[in-house]
C-alpha cells in the first residue's frame, strides 16, 4: 500500500464516523477488543491484520504502527485478557481467614471469551517467540504471572501477621509454586489439540485442594 493510498484509506474511515483524534490508550484498547472479538467469531487462521484494521475503523498502516505483526498483537491481547482473570482483594475482604483470602485471589474470573480461544492465541504467540523473543518475555512477566504478584503481597502480610512461616526471600518462588499448583500443567493442554478446558467445578476443586495442601506446609507448627 502506498503512502497516498494509506492516507486516503484513513480519510475514508473518518468519513464513516470514526473520531479524527483518539487517545493512544483508547486506540490500543479498541484494536485489542476488535481483534479478540474477530478471533472469537472466526477462529485464529481466518483473521488477518487487514480484518482487524477494518473492524477497528483504521488503516493497516496505522495498525502496523501500533503492532509489528499479528503475533505481537495477539500477545498484547493475551496480556489484556490475563489481567482480568484474577482480581485483588477488596478492603472488606482483608479480615477474612488466610484460606479464604487465597481462595479469592486464586479464583478465575469468567470472561466473555472461551478458554479455548485463549489457548489458541497462546499457541500462536509461542510459535512466534523465536522471531519476537521480547514478546514472550513480556507475556511471561506481565501476563499469566500477574496473579503471583498479588499473592506475593498477601503472603508477605500473612508472614508479618504470623499466619504462616516462610522466609521473606522465598516468597516470590513460593507464590509461583502455588500458582502452578492451582493452574496446572499448561504445556500439556497446549500440545494436545483435543484437550478440553476444565469445567468451573473442576477448576474450583483444584484450587481448593491446592490451597489446603499449601497451607498444611507453611502454617506454624504447634509445639
PyMOL commands that place a pseudoatom at each C-alpha (Angstrom):
pseudoatom trace, name=CA, resn=UNK, resi=1, chain=A, elem=C, hetatm=0, pos=[0.000, 0.000, 0.000]
pseudoatom trace, name=CA, resn=UNK, resi=2, chain=A, elem=C, hetatm=0, pos=[1.460, 3.432, -0.964]
pseudoatom trace, name=CA, resn=UNK, resi=3, chain=A, elem=C, hetatm=0, pos=[1.540, 6.381, 1.447]
pseudoatom trace, name=CA, resn=UNK, resi=4, chain=A, elem=C, hetatm=0, pos=[-1.127, 8.217, -0.528]
pseudoatom trace, name=CA, resn=UNK, resi=5, chain=A, elem=C, hetatm=0, pos=[-3.453, 5.217, -0.593]
pseudoatom trace, name=CA, resn=UNK, resi=6, chain=A, elem=C, hetatm=0, pos=[-2.972, 4.707, 3.145]
pseudoatom trace, name=CA, resn=UNK, resi=7, chain=A, elem=C, hetatm=0, pos=[-3.877, 8.339, 3.806]
pseudoatom trace, name=CA, resn=UNK, resi=8, chain=A, elem=C, hetatm=0, pos=[-6.915, 8.006, 1.561]
pseudoatom trace, name=CA, resn=UNK, resi=9, chain=A, elem=C, hetatm=0, pos=[-7.942, 4.848, 3.427]
pseudoatom trace, name=CA, resn=UNK, resi=10, chain=A, elem=C, hetatm=0, pos=[-7.672, 6.725, 6.738]
pseudoatom trace, name=CA, resn=UNK, resi=11, chain=A, elem=C, hetatm=0, pos=[-9.736, 9.633, 5.405]
pseudoatom trace, name=CA, resn=UNK, resi=12, chain=A, elem=C, hetatm=0, pos=[-12.429, 7.284, 4.155]
pseudoatom trace, name=CA, resn=UNK, resi=13, chain=A, elem=C, hetatm=0, pos=[-12.589, 5.673, 7.582]
pseudoatom trace, name=CA, resn=UNK, resi=14, chain=A, elem=C, hetatm=0, pos=[-13.016, 9.046, 9.237]
pseudoatom trace, name=CA, resn=UNK, resi=15, chain=A, elem=C, hetatm=0, pos=[-15.886, 9.896, 6.929]
pseudoatom trace, name=CA, resn=UNK, resi=16, chain=A, elem=C, hetatm=0, pos=[-17.733, 6.841, 8.244]
pseudoatom trace, name=CA, resn=UNK, resi=17, chain=A, elem=C, hetatm=0, pos=[-17.938, 8.461, 11.659]
pseudoatom trace, name=CA, resn=UNK, resi=18, chain=A, elem=C, hetatm=0, pos=[-14.749, 7.398, 13.446]
pseudoatom trace, name=CA, resn=UNK, resi=19, chain=A, elem=C, hetatm=0, pos=[-13.168, 10.130, 15.618]
pseudoatom trace, name=CA, resn=UNK, resi=20, chain=A, elem=C, hetatm=0, pos=[-10.340, 12.048, 13.965]
pseudoatom trace, name=CA, resn=UNK, resi=21, chain=A, elem=C, hetatm=0, pos=[-8.316, 12.067, 17.198]
pseudoatom trace, name=CA, resn=UNK, resi=22, chain=A, elem=C, hetatm=0, pos=[-8.218, 9.250, 19.726]
pseudoatom trace, name=CA, resn=UNK, resi=23, chain=A, elem=C, hetatm=0, pos=[-6.277, 8.852, 22.935]
pseudoatom trace, name=CA, resn=UNK, resi=24, chain=A, elem=C, hetatm=0, pos=[-3.446, 6.291, 22.397]
pseudoatom trace, name=CA, resn=UNK, resi=25, chain=A, elem=C, hetatm=0, pos=[-4.711, 4.103, 25.243]
pseudoatom trace, name=CA, resn=UNK, resi=26, chain=A, elem=C, hetatm=0, pos=[-8.239, 4.193, 23.840]
pseudoatom trace, name=CA, resn=UNK, resi=27, chain=A, elem=C, hetatm=0, pos=[-6.979, 3.341, 20.367]
pseudoatom trace, name=CA, resn=UNK, resi=28, chain=A, elem=C, hetatm=0, pos=[-4.974, 0.383, 21.673]
pseudoatom trace, name=CA, resn=UNK, resi=29, chain=A, elem=C, hetatm=0, pos=[-7.967, -0.849, 23.687]
pseudoatom trace, name=CA, resn=UNK, resi=30, chain=A, elem=C, hetatm=0, pos=[-10.175, -0.559, 20.597]
pseudoatom trace, name=CA, resn=UNK, resi=31, chain=A, elem=C, hetatm=0, pos=[-7.735, -2.560, 18.480]
pseudoatom trace, name=CA, resn=UNK, resi=32, chain=A, elem=C, hetatm=0, pos=[-7.377, -5.326, 21.061]
pseudoatom trace, name=CA, resn=UNK, resi=33, chain=A, elem=C, hetatm=0, pos=[-11.118, -5.576, 21.630]
pseudoatom trace, name=CA, resn=UNK, resi=34, chain=A, elem=C, hetatm=0, pos=[-11.730, -5.797, 17.879]
pseudoatom trace, name=CA, resn=UNK, resi=35, chain=A, elem=C, hetatm=0, pos=[-9.003, -8.411, 17.431]
pseudoatom trace, name=CA, resn=UNK, resi=36, chain=A, elem=C, hetatm=0, pos=[-10.305, -10.613, 20.252]
pseudoatom trace, name=CA, resn=UNK, resi=37, chain=A, elem=C, hetatm=0, pos=[-13.900, -10.308, 19.027]
pseudoatom trace, name=CA, resn=UNK, resi=38, chain=A, elem=C, hetatm=0, pos=[-12.874, -11.272, 15.485]
pseudoatom trace, name=CA, resn=UNK, resi=39, chain=A, elem=C, hetatm=0, pos=[-10.925, -14.258, 16.766]
pseudoatom trace, name=CA, resn=UNK, resi=40, chain=A, elem=C, hetatm=0, pos=[-13.943, -15.376, 18.764]
pseudoatom trace, name=CA, resn=UNK, resi=41, chain=A, elem=C, hetatm=0, pos=[-16.150, -15.141, 15.692]
pseudoatom trace, name=CA, resn=UNK, resi=42, chain=A, elem=C, hetatm=0, pos=[-13.883, -16.568, 13.014]
pseudoatom trace, name=CA, resn=UNK, resi=43, chain=A, elem=C, hetatm=0, pos=[-11.008, -18.533, 14.537]
pseudoatom trace, name=CA, resn=UNK, resi=44, chain=A, elem=C, hetatm=0, pos=[-7.292, -17.857, 14.559]
pseudoatom trace, name=CA, resn=UNK, resi=45, chain=A, elem=C, hetatm=0, pos=[-6.403, -18.812, 10.989]
pseudoatom trace, name=CA, resn=UNK, resi=46, chain=A, elem=C, hetatm=0, pos=[-9.135, -16.707, 9.411]
pseudoatom trace, name=CA, resn=UNK, resi=47, chain=A, elem=C, hetatm=0, pos=[-8.277, -13.333, 10.960]
pseudoatom trace, name=CA, resn=UNK, resi=48, chain=A, elem=C, hetatm=0, pos=[-5.755, -11.023, 9.303]
pseudoatom trace, name=CA, resn=UNK, resi=49, chain=A, elem=C, hetatm=0, pos=[-4.317, -7.644, 10.223]
pseudoatom trace, name=CA, resn=UNK, resi=50, chain=A, elem=C, hetatm=0, pos=[-6.464, -6.178, 7.440]
pseudoatom trace, name=CA, resn=UNK, resi=51, chain=A, elem=C, hetatm=0, pos=[-9.579, -7.639, 9.079]
pseudoatom trace, name=CA, resn=UNK, resi=52, chain=A, elem=C, hetatm=0, pos=[-8.609, -6.169, 12.442]
pseudoatom trace, name=CA, resn=UNK, resi=53, chain=A, elem=C, hetatm=0, pos=[-7.869, -2.755, 10.941]
pseudoatom trace, name=CA, resn=UNK, resi=54, chain=A, elem=C, hetatm=0, pos=[-11.219, -2.728, 9.164]
pseudoatom trace, name=CA, resn=UNK, resi=55, chain=A, elem=C, hetatm=0, pos=[-13.131, -3.702, 12.324]
pseudoatom trace, name=CA, resn=UNK, resi=56, chain=A, elem=C, hetatm=0, pos=[-11.293, -1.011, 14.306]
pseudoatom trace, name=CA, resn=UNK, resi=57, chain=A, elem=C, hetatm=0, pos=[-12.001, 1.597, 11.627]
pseudoatom trace, name=CA, resn=UNK, resi=58, chain=A, elem=C, hetatm=0, pos=[-8.402, 2.438, 10.791]
pseudoatom trace, name=CA, resn=UNK, resi=59, chain=A, elem=C, hetatm=0, pos=[-5.885, 1.808, 8.050]
pseudoatom trace, name=CA, resn=UNK, resi=60, chain=A, elem=C, hetatm=0, pos=[-3.417, -1.087, 8.065]
pseudoatom trace, name=CA, resn=UNK, resi=61, chain=A, elem=C, hetatm=0, pos=[-0.655, 1.495, 8.175]
pseudoatom trace, name=CA, resn=UNK, resi=62, chain=A, elem=C, hetatm=0, pos=[-1.991, 2.838, 11.477]
pseudoatom trace, name=CA, resn=UNK, resi=63, chain=A, elem=C, hetatm=0, pos=[-2.382, -0.679, 12.854]
pseudoatom trace, name=CA, resn=UNK, resi=64, chain=A, elem=C, hetatm=0, pos=[1.185, -1.672, 11.940]
pseudoatom trace, name=CA, resn=UNK, resi=65, chain=A, elem=C, hetatm=0, pos=[2.410, 1.478, 13.668]
pseudoatom trace, name=CA, resn=UNK, resi=66, chain=A, elem=C, hetatm=0, pos=[0.960, 0.005, 16.872]
pseudoatom trace, name=CA, resn=UNK, resi=67, chain=A, elem=C, hetatm=0, pos=[1.956, -3.646, 16.337]
pseudoatom trace, name=CA, resn=UNK, resi=68, chain=A, elem=C, hetatm=0, pos=[4.636, -5.008, 14.042]
pseudoatom trace, name=CA, resn=UNK, resi=69, chain=A, elem=C, hetatm=0, pos=[2.840, -8.279, 13.421]
pseudoatom trace, name=CA, resn=UNK, resi=70, chain=A, elem=C, hetatm=0, pos=[-0.314, -10.218, 14.133]
pseudoatom trace, name=CA, resn=UNK, resi=71, chain=A, elem=C, hetatm=0, pos=[1.604, -12.288, 16.694]
pseudoatom trace, name=CA, resn=UNK, resi=72, chain=A, elem=C, hetatm=0, pos=[2.668, -9.173, 18.589]
pseudoatom trace, name=CA, resn=UNK, resi=73, chain=A, elem=C, hetatm=0, pos=[-0.946, -8.009, 18.589]
pseudoatom trace, name=CA, resn=UNK, resi=74, chain=A, elem=C, hetatm=0, pos=[-2.077, -11.425, 19.865]
pseudoatom trace, name=CA, resn=UNK, resi=75, chain=A, elem=C, hetatm=0, pos=[0.470, -11.215, 22.678]
pseudoatom trace, name=CA, resn=UNK, resi=76, chain=A, elem=C, hetatm=0, pos=[-0.932, -7.838, 23.718]
pseudoatom trace, name=CA, resn=UNK, resi=77, chain=A, elem=C, hetatm=0, pos=[-4.439, -9.288, 23.550]
pseudoatom trace, name=CA, resn=UNK, resi=78, chain=A, elem=C, hetatm=0, pos=[-3.447, -12.211, 25.784]
pseudoatom trace, name=CA, resn=UNK, resi=79, chain=A, elem=C, hetatm=0, pos=[-1.872, -9.830, 28.275]
pseudoatom trace, name=CA, resn=UNK, resi=80, chain=A, elem=C, hetatm=0, pos=[-5.059, -7.764, 28.322]
pseudoatom trace, name=CA, resn=UNK, resi=81, chain=A, elem=C, hetatm=0, pos=[-7.246, -10.836, 28.823]
pseudoatom trace, name=CA, resn=UNK, resi=82, chain=A, elem=C, hetatm=0, pos=[-4.990, -12.303, 31.522]
pseudoatom trace, name=CA, resn=UNK, resi=83, chain=A, elem=C, hetatm=0, pos=[-5.271, -9.151, 33.624]
pseudoatom trace, name=CA, resn=UNK, resi=84, chain=A, elem=C, hetatm=0, pos=[-8.982, -9.835, 34.033]
pseudoatom trace, name=CA, resn=UNK, resi=85, chain=A, elem=C, hetatm=0, pos=[-8.554, -13.474, 35.102]
pseudoatom trace, name=CA, resn=UNK, resi=86, chain=A, elem=C, hetatm=0, pos=[-7.849, -12.661, 38.751]
pseudoatom trace, name=CA, resn=UNK, resi=87, chain=A, elem=C, hetatm=0, pos=[-8.735, -9.713, 40.968]
pseudoatom trace, name=CA, resn=UNK, resi=88, chain=A, elem=C, hetatm=0, pos=[-7.140, -8.186, 44.076]
pseudoatom trace, name=CA, resn=UNK, resi=89, chain=A, elem=C, hetatm=0, pos=[-8.789, -8.327, 47.471]
pseudoatom trace, name=CA, resn=UNK, resi=90, chain=A, elem=C, hetatm=0, pos=[-11.398, -5.720, 48.305]
pseudoatom trace, name=CA, resn=UNK, resi=91, chain=A, elem=C, hetatm=0, pos=[-10.993, -3.781, 51.537]
pseudoatom trace, name=CA, resn=UNK, resi=92, chain=A, elem=C, hetatm=0, pos=[-13.852, -5.616, 53.255]
pseudoatom trace, name=CA, resn=UNK, resi=93, chain=A, elem=C, hetatm=0, pos=[-12.247, -8.988, 52.396]
pseudoatom trace, name=CA, resn=UNK, resi=94, chain=A, elem=C, hetatm=0, pos=[-8.947, -8.340, 54.169]
pseudoatom trace, name=CA, resn=UNK, resi=95, chain=A, elem=C, hetatm=0, pos=[-10.249, -9.565, 57.521]
pseudoatom trace, name=CA, resn=UNK, resi=96, chain=A, elem=C, hetatm=0, pos=[-11.216, -12.985, 56.135]
pseudoatom trace, name=CA, resn=UNK, resi=97, chain=A, elem=C, hetatm=0, pos=[-9.183, -16.082, 57.004]
pseudoatom trace, name=CA, resn=UNK, resi=98, chain=A, elem=C, hetatm=0, pos=[-5.973, -16.646, 55.056]
pseudoatom trace, name=CA, resn=UNK, resi=99, chain=A, elem=C, hetatm=0, pos=[-7.540, -19.657, 53.337]
pseudoatom trace, name=CA, resn=UNK, resi=100, chain=A, elem=C, hetatm=0, pos=[-10.465, -17.546, 52.141]
pseudoatom trace, name=CA, resn=UNK, resi=101, chain=A, elem=C, hetatm=0, pos=[-8.194, -14.687, 51.035]
pseudoatom trace, name=CA, resn=UNK, resi=102, chain=A, elem=C, hetatm=0, pos=[-6.116, -17.086, 48.951]
pseudoatom trace, name=CA, resn=UNK, resi=103, chain=A, elem=C, hetatm=0, pos=[-9.293, -18.597, 47.525]
pseudoatom trace, name=CA, resn=UNK, resi=104, chain=A, elem=C, hetatm=0, pos=[-10.441, -15.140, 46.391]
pseudoatom trace, name=CA, resn=UNK, resi=105, chain=A, elem=C, hetatm=0, pos=[-7.070, -14.267, 44.837]
pseudoatom trace, name=CA, resn=UNK, resi=106, chain=A, elem=C, hetatm=0, pos=[-6.870, -17.593, 43.013]
pseudoatom trace, name=CA, resn=UNK, resi=107, chain=A, elem=C, hetatm=0, pos=[-10.423, -17.653, 41.683]
pseudoatom trace, name=CA, resn=UNK, resi=108, chain=A, elem=C, hetatm=0, pos=[-10.712, -17.370, 37.908]
pseudoatom trace, name=CA, resn=UNK, resi=109, chain=A, elem=C, hetatm=0, pos=[-12.973, -14.518, 36.853]
pseudoatom trace, name=CA, resn=UNK, resi=110, chain=A, elem=C, hetatm=0, pos=[-15.145, -15.760, 33.983]
pseudoatom trace, name=CA, resn=UNK, resi=111, chain=A, elem=C, hetatm=0, pos=[-14.536, -13.759, 30.834]
pseudoatom trace, name=CA, resn=UNK, resi=112, chain=A, elem=C, hetatm=0, pos=[-16.740, -13.246, 27.827]
pseudoatom trace, name=CA, resn=UNK, resi=113, chain=A, elem=C, hetatm=0, pos=[-14.304, -15.210, 25.659]
pseudoatom trace, name=CA, resn=UNK, resi=114, chain=A, elem=C, hetatm=0, pos=[-13.955, -19.012, 25.830]
pseudoatom trace, name=CA, resn=UNK, resi=115, chain=A, elem=C, hetatm=0, pos=[-10.846, -20.623, 27.329]
pseudoatom trace, name=CA, resn=UNK, resi=116, chain=A, elem=C, hetatm=0, pos=[-10.305, -22.404, 24.015]
pseudoatom trace, name=CA, resn=UNK, resi=117, chain=A, elem=C, hetatm=0, pos=[-9.642, -19.033, 22.354]
pseudoatom trace, name=CA, resn=UNK, resi=118, chain=A, elem=C, hetatm=0, pos=[-7.025, -18.158, 24.975]
pseudoatom trace, name=CA, resn=UNK, resi=119, chain=A, elem=C, hetatm=0, pos=[-5.255, -21.468, 24.303]
pseudoatom trace, name=CA, resn=UNK, resi=120, chain=A, elem=C, hetatm=0, pos=[-5.272, -20.885, 20.538]
pseudoatom trace, name=CA, resn=UNK, resi=121, chain=A, elem=C, hetatm=0, pos=[-3.891, -17.365, 20.930]
pseudoatom trace, name=CA, resn=UNK, resi=122, chain=A, elem=C, hetatm=0, pos=[-1.194, -18.637, 23.273]
pseudoatom trace, name=CA, resn=UNK, resi=123, chain=A, elem=C, hetatm=0, pos=[-0.170, -21.319, 20.768]
pseudoatom trace, name=CA, resn=UNK, resi=124, chain=A, elem=C, hetatm=0, pos=[0.216, -18.664, 18.047]
pseudoatom trace, name=CA, resn=UNK, resi=125, chain=A, elem=C, hetatm=0, pos=[2.286, -16.397, 20.274]
pseudoatom trace, name=CA, resn=UNK, resi=126, chain=A, elem=C, hetatm=0, pos=[4.581, -19.232, 21.426]
pseudoatom trace, name=CA, resn=UNK, resi=127, chain=A, elem=C, hetatm=0, pos=[5.217, -20.172, 17.792]
pseudoatom trace, name=CA, resn=UNK, resi=128, chain=A, elem=C, hetatm=0, pos=[6.301, -16.577, 17.128]
pseudoatom trace, name=CA, resn=UNK, resi=129, chain=A, elem=C, hetatm=0, pos=[8.644, -16.232, 20.143]
pseudoatom trace, name=CA, resn=UNK, resi=130, chain=A, elem=C, hetatm=0, pos=[11.838, -17.169, 18.189]
pseudoatom trace, name=CA, resn=UNK, resi=131, chain=A, elem=C, hetatm=0, pos=[11.183, -14.143, 15.948]
pseudoatom trace, name=CA, resn=UNK, resi=132, chain=A, elem=C, hetatm=0, pos=[9.867, -11.918, 18.748]
pseudoatom trace, name=CA, resn=UNK, resi=133, chain=A, elem=C, hetatm=0, pos=[11.676, -13.054, 21.942]
pseudoatom trace, name=CA, resn=UNK, resi=134, chain=A, elem=C, hetatm=0, pos=[10.809, -9.916, 23.917]
pseudoatom trace, name=CA, resn=UNK, resi=135, chain=A, elem=C, hetatm=0, pos=[7.135, -10.619, 23.287]
pseudoatom trace, name=CA, resn=UNK, resi=136, chain=A, elem=C, hetatm=0, pos=[7.480, -13.931, 25.110]
pseudoatom trace, name=CA, resn=UNK, resi=137, chain=A, elem=C, hetatm=0, pos=[9.376, -12.316, 27.978]
pseudoatom trace, name=CA, resn=UNK, resi=138, chain=A, elem=C, hetatm=0, pos=[6.770, -9.586, 28.445]
pseudoatom trace, name=CA, resn=UNK, resi=139, chain=A, elem=C, hetatm=0, pos=[3.906, -12.049, 28.337]
pseudoatom trace, name=CA, resn=UNK, resi=140, chain=A, elem=C, hetatm=0, pos=[5.614, -14.306, 30.870]
pseudoatom trace, name=CA, resn=UNK, resi=141, chain=A, elem=C, hetatm=0, pos=[6.245, -11.423, 33.283]
pseudoatom trace, name=CA, resn=UNK, resi=142, chain=A, elem=C, hetatm=0, pos=[3.039, -9.425, 32.872]
pseudoatom trace, name=CA, resn=UNK, resi=143, chain=A, elem=C, hetatm=0, pos=[0.545, -11.978, 31.595]
pseudoatom trace, name=CA, resn=UNK, resi=144, chain=A, elem=C, hetatm=0, pos=[-0.223, -15.193, 33.470]
pseudoatom trace, name=CA, resn=UNK, resi=145, chain=A, elem=C, hetatm=0, pos=[2.363, -14.239, 36.086]
pseudoatom trace, name=CA, resn=UNK, resi=146, chain=A, elem=C, hetatm=0, pos=[0.289, -11.258, 37.246]
pseudoatom trace, name=CA, resn=UNK, resi=147, chain=A, elem=C, hetatm=0, pos=[-1.544, -13.270, 39.901]
pseudoatom trace, name=CA, resn=UNK, resi=148, chain=A, elem=C, hetatm=0, pos=[1.796, -14.215, 41.501]
pseudoatom trace, name=CA, resn=UNK, resi=149, chain=A, elem=C, hetatm=0, pos=[2.363, -10.505, 42.197]
pseudoatom trace, name=CA, resn=UNK, resi=150, chain=A, elem=C, hetatm=0, pos=[-0.930, -10.337, 44.124]
pseudoatom trace, name=CA, resn=UNK, resi=151, chain=A, elem=C, hetatm=0, pos=[-0.012, -13.496, 46.020]
pseudoatom trace, name=CA, resn=UNK, resi=152, chain=A, elem=C, hetatm=0, pos=[3.415, -12.154, 46.975]
pseudoatom trace, name=CA, resn=UNK, resi=153, chain=A, elem=C, hetatm=0, pos=[1.846, -9.119, 48.600]
pseudoatom trace, name=CA, resn=UNK, resi=154, chain=A, elem=C, hetatm=0, pos=[-0.700, -11.205, 50.519]
pseudoatom trace, name=CA, resn=UNK, resi=155, chain=A, elem=C, hetatm=0, pos=[1.842, -13.818, 51.653]
pseudoatom trace, name=CA, resn=UNK, resi=156, chain=A, elem=C, hetatm=0, pos=[4.135, -11.080, 52.973]
pseudoatom trace, name=CA, resn=UNK, resi=157, chain=A, elem=C, hetatm=0, pos=[1.259, -9.700, 55.047]
pseudoatom trace, name=CA, resn=UNK, resi=158, chain=A, elem=C, hetatm=0, pos=[0.433, -13.210, 56.270]
pseudoatom trace, name=CA, resn=UNK, resi=159, chain=A, elem=C, hetatm=0, pos=[4.053, -13.782, 57.346]
pseudoatom trace, name=CA, resn=UNK, resi=160, chain=A, elem=C, hetatm=0, pos=[4.094, -10.475, 59.239]
pseudoatom trace, name=CA, resn=UNK, resi=161, chain=A, elem=C, hetatm=0, pos=[0.826, -11.434, 60.967]
pseudoatom trace, name=CA, resn=UNK, resi=162, chain=A, elem=C, hetatm=0, pos=[2.249, -14.824, 61.991]
pseudoatom trace, name=CA, resn=UNK, resi=163, chain=A, elem=C, hetatm=0, pos=[-0.323, -16.762, 59.945]
pseudoatom trace, name=CA, resn=UNK, resi=164, chain=A, elem=C, hetatm=0, pos=[2.352, -18.654, 58.016]
pseudoatom trace, name=CA, resn=UNK, resi=165, chain=A, elem=C, hetatm=0, pos=[6.101, -19.266, 58.233]
pseudoatom trace, name=CA, resn=UNK, resi=166, chain=A, elem=C, hetatm=0, pos=[8.026, -18.514, 55.027]
pseudoatom trace, name=CA, resn=UNK, resi=167, chain=A, elem=C, hetatm=0, pos=[11.397, -16.855, 54.601]
pseudoatom trace, name=CA, resn=UNK, resi=168, chain=A, elem=C, hetatm=0, pos=[10.932, -13.432, 53.040]
pseudoatom trace, name=CA, resn=UNK, resi=169, chain=A, elem=C, hetatm=0, pos=[13.405, -14.241, 50.249]
pseudoatom trace, name=CA, resn=UNK, resi=170, chain=A, elem=C, hetatm=0, pos=[11.409, -17.374, 49.385]
pseudoatom trace, name=CA, resn=UNK, resi=171, chain=A, elem=C, hetatm=0, pos=[8.037, -15.637, 48.971]
pseudoatom trace, name=CA, resn=UNK, resi=172, chain=A, elem=C, hetatm=0, pos=[8.288, -14.988, 45.184]
pseudoatom trace, name=CA, resn=UNK, resi=173, chain=A, elem=C, hetatm=0, pos=[9.229, -18.626, 44.490]
pseudoatom trace, name=CA, resn=UNK, resi=174, chain=A, elem=C, hetatm=0, pos=[6.507, -19.878, 46.848]
pseudoatom trace, name=CA, resn=UNK, resi=175, chain=A, elem=C, hetatm=0, pos=[3.942, -17.665, 45.079]
pseudoatom trace, name=CA, resn=UNK, resi=176, chain=A, elem=C, hetatm=0, pos=[4.929, -19.116, 41.710]
pseudoatom trace, name=CA, resn=UNK, resi=177, chain=A, elem=C, hetatm=0, pos=[4.670, -22.631, 43.141]
pseudoatom trace, name=CA, resn=UNK, resi=178, chain=A, elem=C, hetatm=0, pos=[1.155, -22.022, 44.463]
pseudoatom trace, name=CA, resn=UNK, resi=179, chain=A, elem=C, hetatm=0, pos=[0.030, -20.601, 41.100]
pseudoatom trace, name=CA, resn=UNK, resi=180, chain=A, elem=C, hetatm=0, pos=[1.429, -23.697, 39.376]
pseudoatom trace, name=CA, resn=UNK, resi=181, chain=A, elem=C, hetatm=0, pos=[-0.462, -25.931, 41.790]
pseudoatom trace, name=CA, resn=UNK, resi=182, chain=A, elem=C, hetatm=0, pos=[-3.731, -24.144, 41.034]
pseudoatom trace, name=CA, resn=UNK, resi=183, chain=A, elem=C, hetatm=0, pos=[-3.345, -23.627, 37.276]
pseudoatom trace, name=CA, resn=UNK, resi=184, chain=A, elem=C, hetatm=0, pos=[-1.735, -26.972, 36.476]
pseudoatom trace, name=CA, resn=UNK, resi=185, chain=A, elem=C, hetatm=0, pos=[0.341, -28.047, 33.509]
pseudoatom trace, name=CA, resn=UNK, resi=186, chain=A, elem=C, hetatm=0, pos=[-0.484, -25.647, 30.682]
pseudoatom trace, name=CA, resn=UNK, resi=187, chain=A, elem=C, hetatm=0, pos=[2.055, -27.285, 28.358]
pseudoatom trace, name=CA, resn=UNK, resi=188, chain=A, elem=C, hetatm=0, pos=[0.043, -30.494, 28.043]
pseudoatom trace, name=CA, resn=UNK, resi=189, chain=A, elem=C, hetatm=0, pos=[-3.053, -28.538, 27.048]
pseudoatom trace, name=CA, resn=UNK, resi=190, chain=A, elem=C, hetatm=0, pos=[-1.060, -26.546, 24.504]
pseudoatom trace, name=CA, resn=UNK, resi=191, chain=A, elem=C, hetatm=0, pos=[0.371, -29.694, 22.942]
pseudoatom trace, name=CA, resn=UNK, resi=192, chain=A, elem=C, hetatm=0, pos=[-2.880, -31.666, 22.796]
pseudoatom trace, name=CA, resn=UNK, resi=193, chain=A, elem=C, hetatm=0, pos=[-5.313, -30.156, 20.249]
pseudoatom trace, name=CA, resn=UNK, resi=194, chain=A, elem=C, hetatm=0, pos=[-8.134, -32.301, 21.663]
pseudoatom trace, name=CA, resn=UNK, resi=195, chain=A, elem=C, hetatm=0, pos=[-7.573, -31.202, 25.256]
pseudoatom trace, name=CA, resn=UNK, resi=196, chain=A, elem=C, hetatm=0, pos=[-10.762, -29.808, 26.800]
pseudoatom trace, name=CA, resn=UNK, resi=197, chain=A, elem=C, hetatm=0, pos=[-10.757, -26.893, 29.271]
pseudoatom trace, name=CA, resn=UNK, resi=198, chain=A, elem=C, hetatm=0, pos=[-11.668, -27.759, 32.850]
pseudoatom trace, name=CA, resn=UNK, resi=199, chain=A, elem=C, hetatm=0, pos=[-15.217, -27.122, 33.951]
pseudoatom trace, name=CA, resn=UNK, resi=200, chain=A, elem=C, hetatm=0, pos=[-15.740, -24.342, 36.548]
pseudoatom trace, name=CA, resn=UNK, resi=201, chain=A, elem=C, hetatm=0, pos=[-16.422, -27.028, 39.140]
pseudoatom trace, name=CA, resn=UNK, resi=202, chain=A, elem=C, hetatm=0, pos=[-13.164, -28.844, 38.335]
pseudoatom trace, name=CA, resn=UNK, resi=203, chain=A, elem=C, hetatm=0, pos=[-11.247, -25.563, 38.423]
pseudoatom trace, name=CA, resn=UNK, resi=204, chain=A, elem=C, hetatm=0, pos=[-12.640, -24.613, 41.840]
pseudoatom trace, name=CA, resn=UNK, resi=205, chain=A, elem=C, hetatm=0, pos=[-11.990, -28.077, 43.266]
pseudoatom trace, name=CA, resn=UNK, resi=206, chain=A, elem=C, hetatm=0, pos=[-8.349, -27.999, 42.124]
pseudoatom trace, name=CA, resn=UNK, resi=207, chain=A, elem=C, hetatm=0, pos=[-7.894, -24.502, 43.594]
pseudoatom trace, name=CA, resn=UNK, resi=208, chain=A, elem=C, hetatm=0, pos=[-9.274, -25.511, 46.996]
pseudoatom trace, name=CA, resn=UNK, resi=209, chain=A, elem=C, hetatm=0, pos=[-7.198, -28.710, 47.079]
pseudoatom trace, name=CA, resn=UNK, resi=210, chain=A, elem=C, hetatm=0, pos=[-4.023, -26.790, 46.205]
pseudoatom trace, name=CA, resn=UNK, resi=211, chain=A, elem=C, hetatm=0, pos=[-4.662, -24.185, 48.907]
pseudoatom trace, name=CA, resn=UNK, resi=212, chain=A, elem=C, hetatm=0, pos=[-5.231, -26.842, 51.585]
pseudoatom trace, name=CA, resn=UNK, resi=213, chain=A, elem=C, hetatm=0, pos=[-2.025, -28.681, 50.674]
pseudoatom trace, name=CA, resn=UNK, resi=214, chain=A, elem=C, hetatm=0, pos=[-0.096, -25.396, 50.550]
pseudoatom trace, name=CA, resn=UNK, resi=215, chain=A, elem=C, hetatm=0, pos=[-1.321, -24.175, 53.941]
pseudoatom trace, name=CA, resn=UNK, resi=216, chain=A, elem=C, hetatm=0, pos=[-0.577, -27.533, 55.566]
pseudoatom trace, name=CA, resn=UNK, resi=217, chain=A, elem=C, hetatm=0, pos=[3.053, -26.981, 54.641]
pseudoatom trace, name=CA, resn=UNK, resi=218, chain=A, elem=C, hetatm=0, pos=[3.508, -23.343, 55.721]
pseudoatom trace, name=CA, resn=UNK, resi=219, chain=A, elem=C, hetatm=0, pos=[1.309, -22.843, 58.794]
pseudoatom trace, name=CA, resn=UNK, resi=220, chain=A, elem=C, hetatm=0, pos=[3.160, -22.534, 62.137]
pseudoatom trace, name=CA, resn=UNK, resi=221, chain=A, elem=C, hetatm=0, pos=[3.649, -25.877, 63.876]
pseudoatom trace, name=CA, resn=UNK, resi=222, chain=A, elem=C, hetatm=0, pos=[2.271, -26.141, 67.363]
pseudoatom trace, name=CA, resn=UNK, resi=223, chain=A, elem=C, hetatm=0, pos=[4.867, -27.003, 69.976]
for i in range(1, 223): cmd.bond("trace and resi %d" % i, "trace and resi %d" % (i + 1))
show_as sticks, trace
zoom trace
